[in-house]
Amino acid sequence: MGYFHEGHLSLMRRARADCQRVVVSLFVNPTQFGPSEDLGRYPRDFERDRELAAAEGVDIVFAPAAKDIYPEGYATYVDIERLSEGLCGASRPGHFRGVATVVAKLFNICRPTAAYFGQKDYQQAQVIKRLAADLNFDVEIEVLPIVREADGLAVSSRNQYLEPEERPQATCLFRALARAQELFAAGETQPAKFVDEMTAVVAAQPAVRTDYAEVIHPQELTPVATVEEGAVAAVAAFVNETRLIDNTILGKEDLRAEVSTC
């Protein structure tokens, strides 16, 4: 949706390395915002984004107007059952219907052979994988690792909403996930222990309130009964009014190493 950051640019670089032509869609999609969300103030800077994309060797920036994607009388939407119902879907009703609809339209318009998404939006990536499989899109979905700031905060266009005093508190999402990795490395298998400790790390910050903290199956996105390698620890929280999300694949990522190499 624009206001490109290092996470977006990492996707462009991978696409440039893999593909003959690279198209980047740039579209703040109104159908994935709820009525009280930040559609009106979502950061937009087309010239900045165009220059960043050009510097990464992008061939085309496809930036349609909302009226072109959703013309008058538009009435067709795509719903992905089950995968879209928990986590962010529970607190953002209709969000994934908007995501699935616009991605289906973008796939139809651009006809990519490969499409690149970031792991930070883990649920979104699984929804898009299911969309591509169920609707027989001839496209390979690639999900690339989360890019983090030096203090561990996952890069996000919404990070710019954070006030200076909020910024250090926002790292509690990363620290909650690092704690989950520590628990897994210590042999913990009970999901309630992970949820309690991740929630406690987030709750220790006065400006932050937890939306969810869960350990889920990597494909089904349902809570697990026993935590095994490859399960996903996921958190979402509000830093005052700014909603942030993050996740980690247990046993597959060393969050300390990721931060040390940023």
DRENRO-972265 format. One line per field, with one value per residue: residue number from 1; residue in one letter; chain; x, y, z of N, C-alpha, C in turn. Coordinates in Angstrom, 2 decimals, padded with zeros to 5 digits. Example, Ala and Ser with C-alpha at 12.3 -4.5 7.8 and 13.67 -1.06 7.14 Angstrom:
! residues 2
n: 1  2
res: a  s
chain: A  A
n_u: 013.19  012.85
n_v: -005.69  -002.25
n_w: 007.80  007.08
ca_u: 012.30  013.67
ca_v: -004.50  -001.06
ca_w: 007.80  007.14
c_u: 013.20  012.90
c_v: -003.30  000.03
c_w: 007.80  007.87
This chain:
! residues 262
n: 1  2  3  4  5  6  7  8  9  10  11  12  13  14  15  16  17  18  19  20  21  22  23  24  25  26  27  28  29  30  31  32  33  34  35  36  37  38  39  40  41  42  43  44  45  46  47  48  49  50  51  52  53  54  55  56  57  58  59  60  61  62  63  64  65  66  67  68  69  70  71  72  73  74  75  76  77  78  79  80  81  82  83  84  85  86  87  88  89  90  91  92  93  94  95  96  97  98  99  100  101  102  103  104  105  106  107  108  109  110  111  112  113  114  115  116  117  118  119  120  121  122  123  124  125  126  127  128  129  130  131  132  133  134  135  136  137  138  139  140  141  142  143  144  145  146  147  148  149  150  151  152  153  154  155  156  157  158  159  160  161  162  163  164  165  166  167  168  169  170  171  172  173  174  175  176  177  178  179  180  181  182  183  184  185  186  187  188  189  190  191  192  193  194  195  196  197  198  199  200  201  202  203  204  205  206  207  208  209  210  211  212  213  214  215  216  217  218  219  220  221  222  223  224  225  226  227  228  229  230  231  232  233  234  235  236  237  238  239  240  241  242  243  244  245  246  247  248  249  250  251  252  253  254  255  256  257  258  259  260  261  262
res: m  g  y  f  h  e  g  h  l  s  l  m  r  r  a  r  a  d  c  q  r  v  v  v  s  l  f  v  n  p  t  q  f  g  p  s  e  d  l  g  r  y  p  r  d  f  e  r  d  r  e  l  a  a  a  e  g  v  d  i  v  f  a  p  a  a  k  d  i  y  p  e  g  y  a  t  y  v  d  i  e  r  l  s  e  g  l  c  g  a  s  r  p  g  h  f  r  g  v  a  t  v  v  a  k  l  f  n  i  c  r  p  t  a  a  y  f  g  q  k  d  y  q  q  a  q  v  i  k  r  l  a  a  d  l  n  f  d  v  e  i  e  v  l  p  i  v  r  e  a  d  g  l  a  v  s  s  r  n  q  y  l  e  p  e  e  r  p  q  a  t  c  l  f  r  a  l  a  r  a  q  e  l  f  a  a  g  e  t  q  p  a  k  f  v  d  e  m  t  a  v  v  a  a  q  p  a  v  r  t  d  y  a  e  v  i  h  p  q  e  l  t  p  v  a  t  v  e  e  g  a  v  a  a  v  a  a  f  v  n  e  t  r  l  i  d  n  t  i  l  g  k  e  d  l  r  a  e  v  s  t  c
chain: A  A  A  A  A  A  A  A  A  A  A  A  A  A  A  A  A  A  A  A  A  A  A  A  A  A  A  A  A  A  A  A  A  A  A  A  A  A  A  A  A  A  A  A  A  A  A  A  A  A  A  A  A  A  A  A  A  A  A  A  A  A  A  A  A  A  A  A  A  A  A  A  A  A  A  A  A  A  A  A  A  A  A  A  A  A  A  A  A  A  A  A  A  A  A  A  A  A  A  A  A  A  A  A  A  A  A  A  A  A  A  A  A  A  A  A  A  A  A  A  A  A  A  A  A  A  A  A  A  A  A  A  A  A  A  A  A  A  A  A  A  A  A  A  A  A  A  A  A  A  A  A  A  A  A  A  A  A  A  A  A  A  A  A  A  A  A  A  A  A  A  A  A  A  A  A  A  A  A  A  A  A  A  A  A  A  A  A  A  A  A  A  A  A  A  A  A  A  A  A  A  A  A  A  A  A  A  A  A  A  A  A  A  A  A  A  A  A  A  A  A  A  A  A  A  A  A  A  A  A  A  A  A  A  A  A  A  A  A  A  A  A  A  A  A  A  A  A  A  A  A  A  A  A  A  A  A  A  A  A  A  A
n_u: 000.82  002.12  004.24  006.97  009.22  012.15  011.41  009.55  011.31  013.10  011.57  011.27  013.94  014.40  012.53  013.59  015.97  015.03  013.29  012.27  010.87  009.70  006.95  005.48  002.78  000.94  -001.23  -003.53  -005.76  -009.13  -011.09  -010.09  -009.97  -011.47  -014.38  -013.53  -010.84  -007.51  -007.65  -007.88  -005.62  -003.50  -000.10  001.04  003.00  003.67  005.73  008.08  007.91  007.95  010.53  012.10  011.37  012.28  015.02  015.54  015.37  012.87  010.49  007.87  005.61  002.53  -000.13  -003.12  -006.20  -008.72  -011.28  -010.91  -010.29  -012.48  -015.12  -018.12  -020.99  -019.74  -019.64  -018.55  -016.86  -014.20  -014.12  -012.21  -012.59  -012.29  -009.28  -009.24  -010.57  -009.68  -007.21  -005.98  -008.25  -010.35  -010.39  -010.54  -012.98  -013.96  -011.59  -009.83  -011.41  -011.34  -008.57  -008.20  -009.87  -008.76  -006.20  -006.81  -007.86  -005.60  -003.86  -005.25  -005.12  -002.36  -001.15  001.03  003.89  005.18  004.75  005.48  005.57  005.62  006.70  005.90  003.19  001.78  -000.62  -002.00  -000.35  -000.80  -003.53  -003.45  -001.96  -003.84  -005.92  -004.70  -004.33  -006.95  -008.41  -007.07  -004.96  -002.19  000.41  003.33  003.65  005.72  007.07  008.81  011.42  010.89  011.86  013.79  014.14  017.08  016.63  014.93  012.24  009.74  009.84  007.54  005.01  003.34  004.86  005.72  003.73  004.25  004.97  007.91  008.27  006.79  008.03  010.22  008.67  007.18  008.80  008.19  006.66  008.45  010.14  008.43  008.09  010.72  010.94  009.17  010.62  012.74  011.44  010.65  013.17  013.98  012.49  009.79  006.38  003.72  001.07  -000.32  001.54  003.29  001.53  000.79  003.26  004.14  002.06  002.44  004.88  004.17  002.14  003.55  004.27  003.23  001.88  000.88  -001.43  -002.59  -003.75  -003.89  -002.21  -000.81  -000.15  000.13  -000.91  001.12  -000.01  -002.82  -003.54  -004.75  -005.11  -002.58  -002.39  -000.16  003.05  005.17  008.15  008.22  005.70  003.86  004.43  002.49  001.75  -000.27  -000.74  -001.83  -000.19  -000.81  -002.81  -001.90  -001.82  000.08  001.70  003.32  005.46  006.91  008.61  008.70  011.62  012.83  013.93  016.38  016.03  017.70  020.06  019.10  018.63  021.21  022.47  021.31
n_v: -001.21  001.12  003.93  003.07  000.90  -000.68  -003.36  -003.65  -003.00  -005.10  -007.16  -006.28  -006.42  -009.18  -010.05  -008.78  -010.19  -012.71  -012.57  -011.75  -009.43  -006.82  -005.84  -003.53  -003.17  -000.35  000.72  002.01  000.28  000.66  -001.19  -002.86  -001.55  -000.79  001.09  002.81  002.92  003.76  004.78  007.37  008.75  007.18  006.78  008.42  008.90  009.34  010.09  009.75  006.97  006.02  006.74  005.23  002.64  002.65  002.83  000.28  -001.18  -001.73  -002.36  -001.48  000.59  000.04  001.93  002.29  004.24  004.38  004.38  003.06  000.45  -000.22  000.37  002.33  000.73  -001.62  -004.97  -007.44  -009.71  -011.44  -014.04  -015.68  -018.48  -019.62  -019.33  -016.59  -015.85  -015.77  -014.24  -011.33  -011.12  -011.41  -009.05  -007.18  -007.02  -008.03  -007.24  -009.12  -009.95  -007.69  -007.65  -010.14  -009.74  -007.51  -008.49  -010.66  -009.25  -007.76  -009.82  -010.80  -008.60  -008.05  -010.52  -012.11  -014.33  -014.95  -013.89  -011.69  -011.53  -010.31  -011.84  -010.58  -009.87  -012.38  -013.88  -012.74  -013.58  -016.35  -016.41  -015.39  -017.38  -019.47  -018.34  -018.21  -020.94  -022.01  -020.61  -021.22  -019.63  -019.11  -018.73  -018.34  -018.11  -016.31  -016.01  -013.83  -013.21  -011.34  -007.97  -006.10  -003.30  -001.88  -002.26  -004.36  -003.95  -004.69  -003.54  -001.17  000.61  001.93  002.51  005.10  006.53  006.47  008.21  009.88  009.06  006.77  004.98  003.35  001.72  000.26  -001.81  -003.93  -005.88  -007.32  -008.18  -009.82  -011.90  -012.79  -013.81  -015.95  -017.57  -018.18  -019.71  -021.89  -022.92  -023.76  -025.98  -025.85  -026.73  -026.17  -024.29  -022.31  -021.29  -019.90  -017.95  -016.58  -015.52  -013.99  -012.12  -010.88  -009.56  -007.62  -006.27  -004.98  -002.50  000.81  002.28  000.44  -001.97  -005.29  -006.86  -009.48  -012.50  -015.34  -018.85  -020.60  -022.97  -023.37  -023.42  -023.78  -021.86  -022.05  -022.25  -024.13  -027.35  -028.47  -027.15  -027.20  -027.47  -025.06  -024.07  -020.99  -018.08  -015.35  -011.88  -009.02  -005.60  -002.51  000.49  003.02  004.57  003.29  000.42  -002.49  -005.40  -008.62  -011.51  -014.81  -017.75  -020.59  -022.12  -021.87  -019.43  -017.14  -014.64  -012.90  -013.01  -011.96  -009.28  -008.45  -008.39  -006.36
n_w: 000.00  -000.25  000.79  000.99  002.69  004.13  004.25  002.12  000.04  000.15  -000.90  -003.52  -004.39  -004.29  -006.18  -008.43  -008.68  -009.29  -011.48  -014.88  -015.51  -013.37  -011.55  -009.44  -007.39  -006.29  -004.15  -002.05  -000.48  -000.20  000.63  002.57  004.94  008.04  009.23  011.29  011.04  009.71  007.04  005.87  006.81  006.18  005.28  002.36  -000.48  -003.48  -005.34  -003.84  -003.37  -006.00  -006.81  -005.05  -005.84  -008.49  -008.04  -007.18  -009.46  -010.48  -013.01  -013.63  -011.94  -010.80  -010.27  -009.68  -009.62  -007.03  -008.12  -010.47  -009.77  -008.21  -009.71  -010.26  -009.02  -008.35  -007.17  -006.43  -004.43  -002.68  -000.44  001.98  003.69  007.12  007.38  007.52  009.79  012.49  014.72  013.23  011.70  013.49  014.97  013.01  011.23  007.98  006.85  005.57  003.48  001.88  001.33  -000.04  -002.23  -003.61  -004.19  -005.83  -008.00  -008.77  -009.49  -011.71  -013.41  -013.77  -014.18  -012.93  -012.74  -010.44  -007.09  -004.43  -000.95  002.47  005.55  007.87  007.76  008.41  008.52  006.37  004.25  004.28  003.70  001.08  -000.22  -000.05  -001.54  -004.11  -004.63  -004.44  -006.39  -008.64  -009.66  -011.69  -010.31  -008.41  -004.97  -002.95  000.24  002.16  004.63  007.72  007.98  010.20  012.47  014.10  016.81  016.90  016.27  013.95  010.63  009.37  007.60  009.30  011.50  011.50  012.69  015.38  018.34  019.69  022.40  022.44  020.80  021.94  023.61  021.81  020.99  022.56  021.33  019.73  021.79  023.22  021.40  021.23  023.78  023.53  021.75  023.45  025.43  023.86  023.14  025.60  025.98  026.53  026.02  026.36  025.21  026.65  028.45  026.78  025.75  028.09  028.94  026.74  026.66  029.12  028.76  026.86  028.26  030.24  029.37  029.62  027.62  025.89  024.71  024.56  021.63  020.53  021.53  020.48  019.83  016.93  014.38  011.51  008.91  009.13  010.93  013.39  016.99  018.68  020.29  021.44  021.55  018.90  016.83  014.27  014.69  014.94  016.69  017.39  017.61  018.29  018.90  020.38  020.35  022.13  019.90  017.66  015.76  015.75  014.34  014.65  014.33  014.84  013.74  015.51  016.70  014.27  013.80  014.91  016.89  018.24  016.76  014.37  015.03  015.71  013.28  011.86
ca_u: 000.00  002.94  005.17  007.87  010.28  013.13  010.72  009.08  012.45  013.68  010.75  011.63  015.26  014.27  011.84  014.53  016.94  014.37  012.32  012.66  010.25  009.19  005.85  005.09  001.48  000.92  -002.65  -004.10  -007.01  -010.15  -011.96  -009.51  -010.00  -012.74  -014.87  -012.82  -009.40  -006.70  -007.60  -007.67  -004.30  -002.45  000.93  001.09  003.99  003.89  007.03  009.08  007.82  008.38  011.98  012.66  011.16  013.19  016.37  015.65  015.27  011.48  010.15  006.58  004.81  001.13  -000.77  -004.46  -007.10  -009.75  -012.44  -010.60  -010.36  -013.86  -015.96  -019.50  -021.77  -018.92  -020.40  -017.97  -015.82  -013.65  -014.00  -011.44  -013.13  -011.45  -008.00  -009.41  -011.53  -009.03  -006.11  -006.36  -009.61  -011.31  -010.46  -010.73  -013.97  -013.97  -010.26  -009.26  -012.22  -010.76  -007.25  -008.34  -010.50  -007.84  -005.11  -007.35  -007.94  -004.24  -003.36  -005.93  -004.68  -000.92  -000.77  002.40  004.28  005.57  004.35  006.32  004.93  006.45  006.25  005.30  001.74  001.78  -001.97  -002.28  000.38  -001.49  -004.78  -003.14  -001.61  -005.08  -006.59  -004.07  -004.59  -008.37  -008.92  -006.24  -004.05  -000.92  001.40  004.05  003.65  006.94  006.97  010.18  011.56  010.65  013.00  013.64  015.01  018.21  016.14  014.04  010.90  009.51  009.59  006.14  004.64  002.65  005.80  005.87  002.72  004.70  005.63  009.24  008.20  006.14  008.87  010.87  007.68  006.70  009.66  007.70  006.18  009.63  010.64  007.50  008.41  012.02  010.65  008.58  011.72  013.48  010.64  010.74  014.53  014.09  011.72  008.37  005.45  002.34  000.81  -000.76  002.72  003.75  000.57  000.89  004.51  004.13  001.12  003.04  005.91  003.46  001.38  004.46  004.44  002.00  001.18  000.60  -002.41  -002.55  -004.90  -003.84  -000.93  -001.20  000.73  -000.79  -000.43  001.65  -000.88  -004.23  -003.66  -005.54  -004.26  -002.04  -002.54  001.20  003.95  006.22  008.95  007.47  004.52  004.07  004.02  002.01  001.24  -000.75  -000.95  -002.00  000.67  -001.86  -003.77  -001.24  -001.87  001.23  001.69  004.62  005.40  008.15  008.42  009.42  012.66  013.35  014.51  017.12  015.73  018.88  020.97  018.52  018.85  022.64  022.95  020.59
ca_v: 000.00  002.30  004.46  001.93  000.79  -001.70  -004.62  -003.62  -002.98  -006.45  -007.93  -005.83  -006.95  -010.61  -010.16  -008.38  -011.27  -013.93  -012.42  -010.98  -008.11  -006.62  -004.89  -003.26  -002.49  000.72  000.99  001.99  -000.43  001.08  -002.25  -003.60  -000.70  -000.64  002.48  003.63  002.74  004.91  004.96  008.77  009.26  006.23  007.59  008.37  009.78  008.60  010.38  009.06  005.53  005.77  006.84  004.08  001.47  002.77  002.54  -001.17  -001.81  -002.07  -001.94  -000.80  000.83  000.05  002.72  002.66  004.98  003.53  004.28  002.10  -000.89  -000.41  001.33  002.47  -000.50  -002.79  -005.82  -008.77  -009.81  -012.78  -014.41  -016.87  -018.98  -020.21  -018.67  -015.16  -015.62  -015.48  -013.27  -010.00  -011.18  -011.27  -007.65  -006.31  -007.71  -007.61  -006.86  -010.08  -009.92  -006.63  -008.09  -011.20  -009.18  -006.67  -009.31  -011.39  -008.31  -007.43  -010.99  -010.85  -007.48  -008.08  -011.89  -012.44  -015.73  -015.05  -012.72  -011.66  -010.95  -010.36  -012.68  -009.80  -010.09  -013.84  -014.35  -012.30  -014.44  -017.65  -016.15  -015.24  -018.71  -020.22  -017.71  -018.63  -022.37  -022.30  -020.00  -021.68  -018.64  -019.72  -017.83  -018.87  -017.15  -016.35  -015.26  -013.52  -012.94  -010.02  -007.05  -005.44  -002.19  -002.31  -002.65  -005.51  -003.61  -005.01  -002.33  -001.04  001.97  002.54  002.91  006.56  007.10  006.41  009.37  009.49  008.35  005.49  004.11  002.28  000.79  -000.60  -002.98  -005.02  -006.96  -008.12  -008.83  -010.91  -013.01  -013.32  -014.64  -017.19  -018.39  -018.68  -020.79  -023.07  -023.46  -024.39  -027.21  -025.64  -027.19  -025.79  -022.99  -021.31  -020.66  -018.94  -016.85  -015.80  -014.76  -012.95  -011.09  -010.15  -008.65  -006.50  -005.53  -004.22  -001.16  001.55  002.81  -000.66  -002.97  -006.46  -007.27  -010.93  -013.20  -016.73  -019.78  -021.15  -023.87  -022.49  -023.36  -023.67  -020.63  -022.34  -022.47  -025.49  -028.00  -028.66  -026.30  -027.94  -026.68  -024.59  -023.30  -019.55  -017.18  -014.11  -010.86  -007.73  -004.70  -001.09  001.43  004.04  004.34  002.64  -001.04  -003.14  -006.85  -009.24  -012.96  -015.56  -019.19  -021.14  -023.07  -021.63  -018.10  -016.64  -013.21  -012.14  -012.92  -011.05  -007.89  -008.14  -008.19  -005.27
ca_w: 000.00  -000.40  001.78  001.00  003.68  003.79  004.01  000.73  -000.88  000.11  -001.84  -004.88  -004.73  -004.58  -007.46  -009.47  -008.84  -009.77  -012.57  -016.05  -015.34  -012.02  -011.41  -008.05  -007.25  -005.28  -004.07  -000.70  -000.79  000.78  001.11  003.69  006.13  008.73  009.26  012.27  010.86  009.31  005.59  005.51  007.18  005.84  004.61  000.90  -001.11  -004.72  -005.94  -003.02  -003.63  -007.38  -006.86  -004.35  -006.69  -009.63  -007.57  -007.03  -010.76  -010.80  -014.37  -013.68  -010.74  -011.17  -009.22  -010.15  -008.74  -006.42  -009.02  -011.52  -009.19  -007.75  -010.44  -009.79  -009.12  -008.05  -006.24  -006.37  -003.41  -002.44  000.97  002.28  004.95  008.15  007.59  007.75  010.87  013.77  014.74  012.76  011.19  014.58  015.41  011.84  010.38  006.59  006.37  004.62  002.27  001.06  000.87  -001.04  -003.43  -004.38  -004.71  -006.98  -009.13  -009.21  -010.21  -013.02  -014.25  -014.06  -014.58  -012.53  -012.56  -009.04  -006.30  -003.23  000.23  003.66  006.65  008.97  007.61  008.25  008.19  005.01  003.31  004.20  002.98  -000.34  -000.71  -000.22  -002.67  -005.36  -004.84  -004.62  -007.61  -009.76  -010.23  -012.07  -009.73  -007.25  -003.87  -002.17  001.49  002.55  006.07  008.29  008.12  011.50  012.85  014.93  018.13  016.77  015.80  012.54  009.85  008.97  007.24  010.44  012.55  011.51  013.58  016.76  018.93  020.20  023.67  022.21  019.98  022.71  024.14  020.73  020.85  023.40  020.48  019.42  023.00  023.53  020.50  021.65  024.95  023.04  021.25  024.62  026.02  022.99  023.24  026.92  025.98  026.88  024.97  026.68  024.59  027.63  029.02  025.77  025.69  029.33  029.03  025.71  027.10  030.24  028.22  026.23  029.28  031.10  028.81  029.95  026.44  024.98  025.12  023.69  020.83  020.72  021.61  020.25  019.13  015.95  013.35  010.46  007.72  009.49  011.74  014.57  018.18  018.79  021.60  021.90  020.76  018.22  015.92  013.11  015.11  014.81  017.77  016.75  018.52  017.79  020.04  020.15  021.07  022.13  018.82  016.52  015.86  015.15  014.38  014.48  014.53  014.67  013.56  016.64  016.38  012.92  013.72  016.07  016.86  018.69  015.62  013.38  015.46  015.71  011.91  011.20
c_u: 000.86  003.66  006.23  008.93  011.19  012.51  010.20  010.25  013.11  012.88  011.09  012.97  015.18  013.57  012.77  015.55  016.32  013.74  012.85  012.11  009.66  008.14  005.54  003.73  001.56  -000.52  -003.10  -005.54  -008.11  -010.96  -011.36  -009.40  -011.40  -013.14  -014.13  -011.31  -008.78  -006.60  -007.25  -006.28  -003.17  -001.40  000.97  002.13  004.42  005.28  008.16  009.10  008.31  009.90  012.65  012.53  012.12  014.62  016.62  015.49  013.88  011.14  008.87  006.06  003.37  000.34  -002.15  -005.19  -008.16  -010.93  -012.19  -010.66  -011.79  -014.76  -017.38  -020.28  -020.99  -019.59  -019.81  -016.80  -015.40  -013.50  -013.20  -011.90  -012.02  -010.16  -008.15  -010.21  -010.89  -008.02  -006.57  -007.79  -010.66  -011.48  -010.66  -011.71  -013.97  -012.62  -009.77  -010.13  -011.68  -009.40  -007.39  -008.92  -009.50  -006.68  -005.59  -007.43  -006.55  -003.62  -003.98  -005.40  -003.22  -000.42  000.67  002.64  004.75  005.13  005.01  005.63  005.85  005.84  005.59  003.78  001.51  000.41  -002.34  -001.60  -000.30  -002.83  -004.52  -002.71  -002.87  -005.88  -006.03  -004.36  -006.05  -008.92  -008.02  -005.46  -002.71  000.21  002.03  004.11  004.91  006.77  008.39  010.26  011.25  011.95  012.76  014.57  016.10  017.76  015.13  012.67  010.78  009.20  008.15  005.88  003.99  003.60  005.95  004.82  003.23  005.37  006.97  009.18  007.53  007.07  009.58  009.87  007.19  007.56  009.21  007.14  007.35  010.11  009.72  007.79  009.77  011.85  010.03  009.67  012.56  012.74  010.75  012.11  014.73  013.25  010.25  007.48  004.01  002.02  000.37  000.42  003.26  002.83  000.69  002.15  004.62  003.22  001.72  004.10  005.25  002.79  002.26  004.67  003.15  001.21  000.66  -000.47  -002.46  -003.86  -004.99  -002.39  -001.28  -000.05  -000.15  -000.10  000.00  000.80  -002.34  -004.55  -004.55  -004.61  -003.82  -002.28  -001.18  002.12  005.08  007.00  008.13  006.17  004.87  003.56  003.69  001.46  000.73  -001.05  -001.15  -001.01  -000.09  -002.81  -003.19  -001.23  -000.70  001.10  003.10  004.46  006.79  007.81  009.31  010.39  013.31  014.07  015.25  016.97  016.92  019.86  020.44  018.79  020.33  023.17  022.24  021.54
c_v: 001.27  002.73  003.41  002.05  -000.38  -003.07  -004.71  -003.74  -004.35  -007.36  -007.56  -006.41  -008.44  -010.82  -009.82  -009.49  -012.48  -013.78  -011.55  -009.56  -008.02  -005.52  -004.75  -002.57  -001.49  001.20  000.89  001.51  -000.10  -000.06  -003.05  -002.76  -000.70  000.82  003.38  003.52  003.91  005.10  006.40  009.28  008.29  006.96  007.34  009.36  009.10  008.84  009.71  007.58  005.19  005.79  005.65  002.81  001.49  002.42  001.05  -001.90  -002.26  -001.54  -001.10  -000.62  000.98  000.70  003.18  003.54  004.04  003.34  003.32  000.66  -001.21  000.61  001.36  001.18  -001.75  -003.64  -007.21  -008.79  -011.26  -012.99  -015.69  -017.36  -019.55  -019.41  -017.20  -014.84  -015.28  -014.38  -011.88  -009.99  -011.00  -009.81  -006.68  -006.98  -007.13  -007.31  -007.82  -010.27  -008.85  -007.01  -009.11  -010.66  -008.39  -007.49  -010.13  -010.49  -007.97  -008.61  -011.08  -009.77  -007.67  -009.45  -012.24  -013.95  -015.99  -013.76  -012.82  -010.90  -011.13  -011.20  -011.88  -009.92  -011.58  -014.36  -013.96  -013.21  -015.79  -017.51  -016.07  -016.58  -019.54  -019.67  -018.22  -020.10  -022.63  -021.76  -020.29  -020.57  -019.31  -018.80  -018.52  -017.79  -017.35  -015.47  -015.08  -013.06  -011.50  -009.23  -006.22  -004.24  -002.72  -002.77  -003.79  -005.20  -003.93  -003.73  -002.35  000.41  002.69  002.94  004.42  007.25  007.24  007.72  008.93  008.70  006.98  004.47  003.02  001.26  -000.19  -001.85  -004.14  -006.17  -007.89  -008.87  -009.96  -012.13  -013.62  -014.20  -015.97  -018.11  -018.97  -019.84  -022.06  -023.73  -024.19  -025.66  -027.07  -026.05  -026.77  -024.40  -021.92  -020.58  -019.60  -017.71  -015.96  -014.94  -013.70  -011.80  -010.24  -009.16  -007.41  -005.63  -004.70  -002.79  -000.35  002.04  001.72  -001.57  -004.08  -006.60  -008.80  -011.36  -014.67  -017.53  -020.63  -022.14  -023.05  -022.40  -023.13  -022.41  -020.82  -022.53  -023.93  -026.03  -028.22  -027.86  -027.16  -027.00  -026.32  -023.92  -021.82  -018.83  -015.83  -013.16  -009.67  -006.88  -003.28  -000.32  002.75  003.77  003.58  001.13  -001.64  -004.66  -007.37  -010.74  -013.55  -017.03  -019.90  -022.23  -022.84  -020.29  -017.79  -015.14  -012.37  -011.96  -011.95  -009.60  -007.53  -007.88  -007.06  -004.09
c_w: 000.00  000.86  002.06  002.09  003.29  003.57  002.59  -000.25  -000.96  -000.82  -003.28  -005.31  -005.07  -005.92  -008.61  -009.75  -009.52  -011.15  -013.71  -016.00  -013.94  -012.04  -009.93  -008.07  -006.10  -005.18  -002.62  -000.84  000.21  001.35  002.25  004.97  006.73  008.83  010.25  012.14  010.10  007.80  005.23  005.80  006.86  004.98  003.11  000.40  -002.41  -005.29  -005.16  -003.34  -005.03  -007.48  -006.17  -005.20  -007.88  -009.24  -007.39  -008.36  -011.14  -012.20  -014.42  -012.26  -011.20  -010.04  -009.69  -009.14  -008.19  -007.36  -010.17  -011.02  -008.75  -008.45  -009.87  -010.05  -008.78  -006.97  -006.05  -005.39  -003.22  -000.94  001.10  003.66  005.83  008.38  007.96  009.01  012.21  013.66  014.29  012.22  012.25  014.99  014.26  010.87  008.96  006.01  005.30  003.39  001.33  000.50  -000.26  -002.34  -004.25  -004.94  -005.90  -008.21  -009.66  -009.97  -011.61  -013.96  -014.69  -014.50  -014.20  -012.53  -011.13  -008.35  -004.93  -002.10  001.43  004.76  007.77  008.95  007.38  007.84  006.76  003.99  003.17  003.48  001.48  -000.96  -000.98  -001.41  -003.99  -005.66  -005.19  -005.93  -008.82  -010.45  -010.50  -011.63  -008.53  -006.18  -003.04  -000.93  002.04  004.00  006.45  008.33  009.38  011.63  013.79  016.32  018.08  016.25  014.31  011.78  009.36  008.59  008.41  011.57  012.62  012.36  015.01  017.19  019.52  021.51  023.54  021.55  020.79  023.26  023.07  020.53  021.72  022.55  020.12  020.65  023.46  022.67  020.84  022.88  024.53  022.48  022.39  025.27  025.18  023.12  024.57  027.03  026.36  025.70  025.21  026.13  025.59  028.26  028.07  025.76  026.92  029.34  027.95  026.12  028.20  029.74  027.60  027.29  030.20  030.62  029.00  028.74  025.53  025.55  024.08  022.92  020.88  020.88  021.53  019.67  018.23  015.01  012.14  009.20  008.09  010.28  012.96  015.77  018.28  020.19  022.25  020.98  020.21  017.30  014.68  013.45  015.09  016.05  017.13  017.79  017.73  019.00  019.55  021.00  021.05  020.97  017.63  016.71  015.07  015.29  014.19  014.73  014.42  014.53  014.58  016.21  015.04  012.79  015.02  016.09  017.33  017.53  014.57  013.75  015.35  014.32  011.19  010.96
